[in-house]
Amino acid sequence: MPDGCWALRRGRSYKFEPETLSFLCDHVRGQGHQGDAPYICVPIIAHGDTVGLLHIQFDADSDEIDMLDPQAFATRCGEHISMAIANVKLRDELHAQSIRDPLTGLYNRRFFLDTMRRLLIGAGRQKQTFSRVSFDADTFKLFNDNHGHDAGDVVLQAISEKLLDVVPGDAIDCRMGGEEFAVILPDCMLKSAQGIANQMREVIADTQVQYVHGTLPKITISAGVSSFPQHGKTPQILLKQADEARYTAKANGRNCVVVAPKPKAL
C-alpha cells in the first residue's frame, strides 16, 4: 500500500541503514526483514503518477557495499525505469487517441475499416462468418436544433453506453461520424445479429436521457444488418448493403431493424 513504504510516502528515494536512525518499511517487515541489512526504495513515477516501486536489498553478511554511492545508483535506475514506463504509457495513449472517438470512447471509422479488412481475410480462409450492424439516431438534427449541440453530444454518449451494455464482449463498436454508428459481430450468424440489433433498438428506445433540468425526448434508432459471406466478400459491398438496409428502415417509419437482401451477384 502507498503508506507501507517510506519512499512512497515521501515521493522520493529512501535508504534504510541499521546503524542510523531509520524506520523499516511495512512491506519489508512483512517479508521477515530483521532490520540488520541496508536497503533502498525508489518510487517509479511516470507522468506524475506513481506506478511502481524499485526495492534493492543488500546482503547483511557483506562487510561493505562495493559501490561508491548505492543510493545514487538506485535512484538513477529508478529514473531510467520511470522514463521507460512513461514512454510506453505515452505510446499507448497516442495509439488510443488514433483509434478512438474522443466523444464516445468507441472506436473510430479508421479502426473499424481496418478491422473489417482483417476479419474478411481471416473469415475467408477459415470459412467463418461475421455480421455488421449499421445504425443511426432518428431525427437527431432535432436534438441539436431544439436543445443545442451539447444535448446532442449527451444523446450520442447515452447511445454509446447502452450499446456497450448490449453487444457481446468481442464486438467492435464504432462511431462512424455524426450520429452514425456501426458494430462488427465476429462469429455471428445473420439471424443472431438481427436479434442483437433489435435488442439494441429496444434498450435505446427505453432510455431516458437527463439534460440540464429536464428529460430529453425519446431516442430511437434505425438499423441495417449485413453478413459475410451472404451479402458480400469485400468491405465496400458489406458496408453498402448494411447502409442501404438502414435507409430502408428509415423509409419504413424509423425505429426498426432491416436485414439487407442478398445481392443478385457477388
ChimeraX attribute file (.defattr): number of C-alpha atoms within 10 A of each C-alpha:
attribute: neighborCount
match mode: 1-to-1
recipient: residues
	/A:1	8
	/A:2	13
	/A:3	12
	/A:4	15
	/A:5	21
	/A:6	22
	/A:7	22
	/A:8	22
	/A:9	14
	/A:10	12
	/A:11	15
	/A:12	14
	/A:13	22
	/A:14	24
	/A:15	20
	/A:16	20
	/A:17	16
	/A:18	15
	/A:19	10
	/A:20	7
	/A:21	7
	/A:22	13
	/A:23	14
	/A:24	20
	/A:25	19
	/A:26	14
	/A:27	14
	/A:28	16
	/A:29	12
	/A:30	10
	/A:31	8
	/A:32	8
	/A:33	14
	/A:34	11
	/A:35	18
	/A:36	13
	/A:37	16
	/A:38	18
	/A:39	21
	/A:40	19
	/A:41	24
	/A:42	26
	/A:43	26
	/A:44	27
	/A:45	21
	/A:46	20
	/A:47	13
	/A:48	8
	/A:49	11
	/A:50	14
	/A:51	13
	/A:52	17
	/A:53	19
	/A:54	16
	/A:55	17
	/A:56	14
	/A:57	14
	/A:58	13
	/A:59	12
	/A:60	15
	/A:61	8
	/A:62	9
	/A:63	7
	/A:64	9
	/A:65	12
	/A:66	8
	/A:67	9
	/A:68	8
	/A:69	9
	/A:70	16
	/A:71	18
	/A:72	12
	/A:73	12
	/A:74	20
	/A:75	20
	/A:76	13
	/A:77	15
	/A:78	22
	/A:79	17
	/A:80	13
	/A:81	18
	/A:82	22
	/A:83	16
	/A:84	13
	/A:85	18
	/A:86	19
	/A:87	14
	/A:88	13
	/A:89	14
	/A:90	14
	/A:91	12
	/A:92	12
	/A:93	11
	/A:94	11
	/A:95	11
	/A:96	14
	/A:97	14
	/A:98	14
	/A:99	17
	/A:100	19
	/A:101	17
	/A:102	12
	/A:103	12
	/A:104	18
	/A:105	17
	/A:106	23
	/A:107	23
	/A:108	22
	/A:109	19
	/A:110	13
	/A:111	16
	/A:112	21
	/A:113	16
	/A:114	11
	/A:115	14
	/A:116	20
	/A:117	14
	/A:118	11
	/A:119	20
	/A:120	20
	/A:121	13
	/A:122	12
	/A:123	18
	/A:124	14
	/A:125	9
	/A:126	9
	/A:127	11
	/A:128	16
	/A:129	20
	/A:130	21
	/A:131	26
	/A:132	27
	/A:133	29
	/A:134	28
	/A:135	29
	/A:136	25
	/A:137	22
	/A:138	19
	/A:139	14
	/A:140	18
	/A:141	14
	/A:142	13
	/A:143	20
	/A:144	15
	/A:145	11
	/A:146	10
	/A:147	13
	/A:148	12
	/A:149	14
	/A:150	12
	/A:151	19
	/A:152	22
	/A:153	17
	/A:154	18
	/A:155	26
	/A:156	22
	/A:157	17
	/A:158	18
	/A:159	27
	/A:160	20
	/A:161	15
	/A:162	15
	/A:163	22
	/A:164	15
	/A:165	12
	/A:166	15
	/A:167	19
	/A:168	13
	/A:169	10
	/A:170	10
	/A:171	16
	/A:172	20
	/A:173	25
	/A:174	27
	/A:175	25
	/A:176	22
	/A:177	12
	/A:178	12
	/A:179	19
	/A:180	18
	/A:181	25
	/A:182	27
	/A:183	23
	/A:184	24
	/A:185	24
	/A:186	20
	/A:187	17
	/A:188	19
	/A:189	16
	/A:190	23
	/A:191	13
	/A:192	13
	/A:193	25
	/A:194	23
	/A:195	12
	/A:196	18
	/A:197	28
	/A:198	19
	/A:199	16
	/A:200	23
	/A:201	25
	/A:202	15
	/A:203	17
	/A:204	24
	/A:205	15
	/A:206	11
	/A:207	17
	/A:208	14
	/A:209	18
	/A:210	14
	/A:211	14
	/A:212	7
	/A:213	6
	/A:214	8
	/A:215	10
	/A:216	18
	/A:217	13
	/A:218	13
	/A:219	23
	/A:220	22
	/A:221	28
	/A:222	27
	/A:223	32
	/A:224	28
	/A:225	30
	/A:226	32
	/A:227	28
	/A:228	26
	/A:229	19
	/A:230	17
	/A:231	24
	/A:232	19
	/A:233	16
	/A:234	15
	/A:235	17
	/A:236	12
	/A:237	16
	/A:238	24
	/A:239	23
	/A:240	16
	/A:241	25
	/A:242	27
	/A:243	22
	/A:244	21
	/A:245	25
	/A:246	27
	/A:247	19
	/A:248	20
	/A:249	21
	/A:250	22
	/A:251	10
	/A:252	13
	/A:253	10
	/A:254	18
	/A:255	20
	/A:256	20
	/A:257	27
	/A:258	23
	/A:259	22
	/A:260	22
	/A:261	14
	/A:262	14
	/A:263	11
	/A:264	6
	/A:265	6
	/A:266	11
